Amino acid sequence: MDRKMLARINELAKKKREQGLTPEEQNEQKELYKIYLGEIRAQFDSTLDNVSVKEKDGKVVPFKQAYTKKGEDNGNNN
């Protein structure tokens, strides 16, 4: 996301607090938030790709693999 889009998000947020938004501005804000959150989620997912977890047995595995395994174990216990 470029600085121009972030500036517009901030501008709309400020205007919403101070005087409210028109329906067109509300729609624009929703679309910008969708883009922004999509990019944040992608960055977070990318970060998780570079995280490893050391298990009790000393084995180091990628976080997503460890999380999936634990999630499956929790699902079997319920």
N, C-alpha and C positions, 0 to 999 in steps of 0.2 A: 504494500500500500504506500502510495507516495504522500509526501507532505501536504500536497494540495487537497487530497481526499481527507486526511486527518484534520486539516484546518477547517474544512467544510463540516465535518462531523461536530467539531467543537463549536463552530459558529451556530449550527442548528441547535445544539444542546443549550447553549447560552440563551439563544432567542426563545427556546421553549420555556426555560425558567423565567425569563423576564417578561415575555408578552404573549407567548403561545405561538403555535405554528399553523399555517394554512394547511388544508388537506393535501395539497401538492407537496409542501415541505415535509409533512408527516410521512408521506410515501417515499420521498427521497431519503429521509432519515432511516426508515426501515431498510431500504435497499443498501444504503451505505453500511448500516450495522451488520447486515447479512454478509457483505463482502469482508468487513473487518473481522467478524467472528470466524468466518471461514479461513481467513489467513492466520489468525491466532491458533485455531485448531490444527492447521497444517504445520505450523512451527512447533507446536507442542508435540505432535505426533513424530515429527522429525527428531526432536530432542530425545524422545523416548527410544528411538532407534539407536541412540548412542549411549544408552544407560545399561549397565550390567548389574546383576544381583549375585551376591555370593550366598549360596545356599548352605544349609546346616552341614552338609557333607563336604563342604569346601569347594564344590564345583561352581564355577562362574558361568552364568547364563544370561542371555539378553533379557531385559526387563519384560518385554512383551511375552516372551516364552514362559518366564516364571509366573507372570500375572495370569496368563491363560491357564497354566497348570493348576494354580491355586484356586482360580475361579471354578475350574472343573471339579476340584476336590470339594469345594464348598457346595456345589450343586448336588453332589452325590450324597452329602451328609444330611441334606434337608429332606 
